[in-house]
């Protein structure tokens, strides 16, 4: 039996059972209830379903290296995505997915098509309505405890995708907003452990969205601050296609 199958079996045995380790004064909840409460807290299923595209722009900083740049994120239902980082004196790094082909292009390594575990991670992250589709995207969903995030209790859920490696998702025990993720990120250099913290939630087209993301990966600290997030704007499919090799 594989790890994913064992995780799925554990989740099936535990489904519907309340967890006893919740914060004092909070009702006992299971993993499924926490995910649904998170959807409701950020706007609800109907608000998510009305979204077809997202375009976000902002700044990015590698704090230890004092490296600054801009970031642009574009996404289109059902599963297209483009992420562009443009750093001073380095030029842009782009990662895209057109629904079938995932790719990355940077000034050092040039253009590269993603396959295997890298492709599966991008495929999962590119699902536009992923927060609503946890039942079909994940083989196992487990509530494993409560931890402190930024001085506040948070429910910790382990989500194991049907294809790919499991990650930890932390939901504030009072607001049910996602406040942290610990995700293994496949890369050309092997698996990178990435931790991300989400804050400064604001309304963007009826859905609460974090405007600040802090990441730790491979010893580097990265801060992304979005200055603009717009939904349901026109986005051409050609934007996400893998470019021809130069």
C-alpha positions as CSV (number, residue, x, y, z in Angstrom):
1,X,0.0,0.0,0.0
2,X,1.4,3.4,-1.0
3,X,1.8,6.4,1.3
4,X,-1.1,8.1,-0.5
5,X,-3.3,5.0,-0.1
6,X,-2.4,4.8,3.6
7,X,-3.2,8.5,4.1
8,X,-6.5,8.0,2.3
9,X,-7.4,5.0,4.5
10,X,-6.6,7.0,7.6
11,X,-8.7,9.9,6.4
12,X,-11.6,7.6,5.6
13,X,-11.5,6.0,9.1
14,X,-11.3,9.4,10.7
15,X,-13.9,11.2,8.5
16,X,-16.6,12.8,10.6
17,X,-14.8,12.4,13.9
18,X,-14.3,15.6,15.8
19,X,-10.8,16.6,16.9
20,X,-10.3,17.0,20.7
21,X,-7.3,19.4,20.5
22,X,-9.0,22.5,19.4
23,X,-8.5,25.9,21.0
24,X,-10.3,26.5,24.3
25,X,-13.8,27.8,23.8
26,X,-13.9,26.7,20.2
27,X,-16.3,24.0,18.9
28,X,-14.9,20.7,17.9
29,X,-14.4,20.5,14.2
30,X,-13.1,18.0,11.7
31,X,-10.9,18.7,8.7
32,X,-13.8,18.9,6.2
33,X,-15.7,21.5,8.3
34,X,-12.6,23.6,8.6
35,X,-12.1,23.7,4.8
36,X,-15.8,24.7,4.3
37,X,-15.5,27.4,7.0
38,X,-12.4,28.7,5.2
39,X,-14.4,29.0,1.9
40,X,-17.2,30.8,3.7
41,X,-14.8,33.1,5.5
42,X,-13.2,34.3,2.2
43,X,-16.5,35.0,0.4
44,X,-18.4,31.7,-0.1
45,X,-18.8,29.2,-2.9
46,X,-21.0,31.5,-5.0
47,X,-18.4,34.3,-4.9
48,X,-15.6,32.0,-6.0
49,X,-17.7,30.5,-8.7
50,X,-18.3,33.9,-10.3
51,X,-14.6,34.5,-10.8
52,X,-13.2,33.6,-14.2
53,X,-9.8,35.4,-14.3
54,X,-7.4,37.1,-11.9
55,X,-4.6,39.6,-12.6
56,X,-2.3,40.8,-9.7
57,X,0.7,43.1,-9.7
58,X,3.1,44.0,-6.9
59,X,6.6,44.0,-5.6
60,X,9.0,41.2,-4.6
61,X,12.0,41.4,-2.3
62,X,14.7,38.9,-1.4
63,X,15.4,40.3,2.0
64,X,18.8,38.8,2.7
65,X,20.2,39.6,-0.7
66,X,18.6,43.1,-0.8
67,X,17.2,42.1,-4.3
68,X,14.1,44.0,-5.4
69,X,11.8,43.6,-8.3
70,X,8.2,43.3,-9.6
71,X,5.8,40.4,-9.7
72,X,2.8,39.8,-11.9
73,X,0.4,36.9,-11.6
74,X,-2.3,36.0,-14.1
75,X,-4.8,33.1,-13.9
76,X,-7.7,32.0,-16.0
77,X,-10.4,29.3,-15.4
78,X,-10.3,26.4,-15.6
79,X,-6.5,25.9,-15.2
80,X,-4.2,28.5,-16.9
81,X,-1.5,30.4,-15.0
82,X,1.4,32.7,-15.5
83,X,3.8,34.0,-12.9
84,X,6.5,36.6,-13.8
85,X,9.2,37.9,-11.5
86,X,11.4,40.8,-12.9
87,X,14.4,41.6,-10.8
88,X,16.7,44.6,-11.1
89,X,19.7,43.9,-13.3
90,X,18.7,40.3,-13.8
91,X,15.7,40.3,-16.1
92,X,12.4,38.4,-15.9
93,X,11.7,34.8,-14.8
94,X,8.5,33.4,-16.1
95,X,6.6,30.3,-15.2
96,X,3.4,29.4,-17.2
97,X,0.8,26.7,-17.7
98,X,-1.7,26.6,-20.6
99,X,-3.8,23.8,-19.2
100,X,-1.5,21.1,-20.7
101,X,2.1,22.3,-21.0
102,X,4.0,23.7,-18.0
103,X,7.2,25.7,-18.6
104,X,9.7,28.0,-17.0
105,X,12.1,30.6,-18.6
106,X,14.8,32.5,-16.8
107,X,17.9,34.5,-17.9
108,X,20.4,31.9,-16.7
109,X,18.8,28.6,-17.8
110,X,16.7,29.8,-20.7
111,X,13.4,28.0,-21.6
112,X,12.5,24.6,-20.1
113,X,9.4,22.4,-20.3
114,X,8.3,21.0,-16.9
115,X,7.6,17.3,-16.5
116,X,7.1,14.7,-13.8
117,X,6.7,16.0,-10.2
118,X,7.2,19.6,-11.3
119,X,4.4,19.4,-13.8
120,X,2.0,17.8,-11.2
121,X,2.7,20.6,-8.7
122,X,2.0,23.3,-11.3
123,X,-1.1,21.4,-12.5
124,X,-2.5,21.3,-9.0
125,X,-1.7,25.0,-8.2
126,X,-3.1,26.2,-11.5
127,X,-6.6,24.8,-10.9
128,X,-8.5,28.1,-10.8
129,X,-11.3,27.0,-8.4
130,X,-9.0,24.8,-6.3
131,X,-10.3,26.0,-2.9
132,X,-13.8,24.7,-3.9
133,X,-12.6,21.4,-5.2
134,X,-10.8,19.9,-2.3
135,X,-13.0,16.7,-2.4
136,X,-11.9,15.8,-5.9
137,X,-8.3,17.1,-5.8
138,X,-7.0,15.5,-2.6
139,X,-6.7,11.8,-1.8
140,X,-6.5,12.5,2.0
141,X,-7.4,15.4,4.3
142,X,-6.3,15.1,7.9
143,X,-6.6,17.5,10.9
144,X,-3.3,16.8,12.7
145,X,-3.4,19.4,15.5
146,X,-3.3,23.1,16.5
147,X,-0.3,25.3,16.4
148,X,0.5,29.0,16.9
149,X,0.9,31.2,13.8
150,X,1.8,34.8,14.5
151,X,0.7,34.4,18.1
152,X,-2.7,33.0,17.2
153,X,-4.0,29.4,17.3
154,X,-4.4,27.7,13.9
155,X,-5.7,24.4,12.8
156,X,-3.1,22.3,10.9
157,X,-4.4,20.2,8.0
158,X,-2.3,17.8,6.0
159,X,-3.6,17.7,2.4
160,X,-2.4,14.9,0.2
161,X,-3.1,15.5,-3.5
162,X,-4.1,12.6,-5.7
163,X,-0.9,13.2,-7.6
164,X,2.0,14.8,-5.7
165,X,3.4,15.2,-2.3
166,X,1.4,16.2,0.8
167,X,1.6,19.7,2.3
168,X,0.5,21.3,5.6
169,X,-2.1,24.1,5.6
170,X,-2.7,26.3,8.6
171,X,-6.1,28.0,9.2
172,X,-6.7,30.6,11.8
173,X,-8.9,29.1,14.5
174,X,-11.1,32.2,14.7
175,X,-11.2,33.7,11.2
176,X,-10.6,30.4,9.3
177,X,-8.4,32.3,6.9
178,X,-5.4,30.4,5.5
179,X,-2.4,31.9,7.3
180,X,0.5,29.5,6.5
181,X,1.5,26.7,4.1
182,X,4.4,24.2,4.3
183,X,4.7,22.7,0.8
184,X,7.4,20.5,-0.8
185,X,8.2,22.1,-4.2
186,X,9.8,19.8,-6.9
187,X,12.5,21.6,-8.9
188,X,15.4,20.9,-11.2
189,X,17.6,20.9,-8.1
190,X,15.4,18.4,-6.2
191,X,12.6,19.0,-3.7
192,X,12.6,22.4,-2.0
193,X,10.7,22.9,1.3
194,X,8.8,26.1,1.1
195,X,7.0,27.8,3.9
196,X,4.6,30.7,3.2
197,X,2.7,33.1,5.5
198,X,-0.4,34.9,4.2
199,X,-1.7,38.2,5.7
200,X,-3.3,41.6,4.8
201,X,-6.5,40.0,3.5
202,X,-8.6,42.4,1.5
203,X,-11.7,42.1,-0.6
204,X,-10.9,41.5,-4.3
205,X,-14.1,41.1,-6.4
206,X,-16.1,39.6,-3.6
207,X,-13.3,37.2,-2.4
208,X,-10.9,37.9,0.5
209,X,-7.4,37.6,-0.8
210,X,-4.0,38.0,0.9
211,X,-2.1,41.0,-0.4
212,X,1.1,40.0,1.5
213,X,3.0,36.7,1.2
214,X,6.2,35.9,3.0
215,X,8.2,32.9,2.0
216,X,11.2,30.9,3.2
217,X,12.9,28.6,0.8
218,X,16.4,27.3,0.5
219,X,17.6,29.7,3.2
220,X,16.2,32.7,1.4
221,X,13.4,35.0,2.7
222,X,11.1,36.5,0.1
223,X,8.3,39.1,0.6
224,X,5.6,39.6,-2.0
225,X,3.3,42.6,-1.6
226,X,0.5,42.9,-4.1
227,X,-0.5,46.5,-4.8
228,X,-3.4,45.5,-7.2
229,X,-5.5,42.4,-7.6
230,X,-8.3,42.5,-10.2
231,X,-10.7,39.8,-11.1
232,X,-12.7,39.0,-14.3
233,X,-10.5,41.0,-16.5
234,X,-9.9,40.0,-20.2
235,X,-6.9,37.6,-20.5
236,X,-5.9,36.1,-23.9
237,X,-5.1,32.4,-23.9
238,X,-1.9,33.1,-25.8
239,X,-0.5,34.7,-22.6
240,X,-0.1,31.3,-21.0
241,X,1.4,29.4,-23.9
242,X,5.0,28.2,-23.9
243,X,7.1,30.6,-26.1
244,X,9.2,29.4,-29.0
245,X,12.8,28.8,-28.1
246,X,14.9,31.8,-28.9
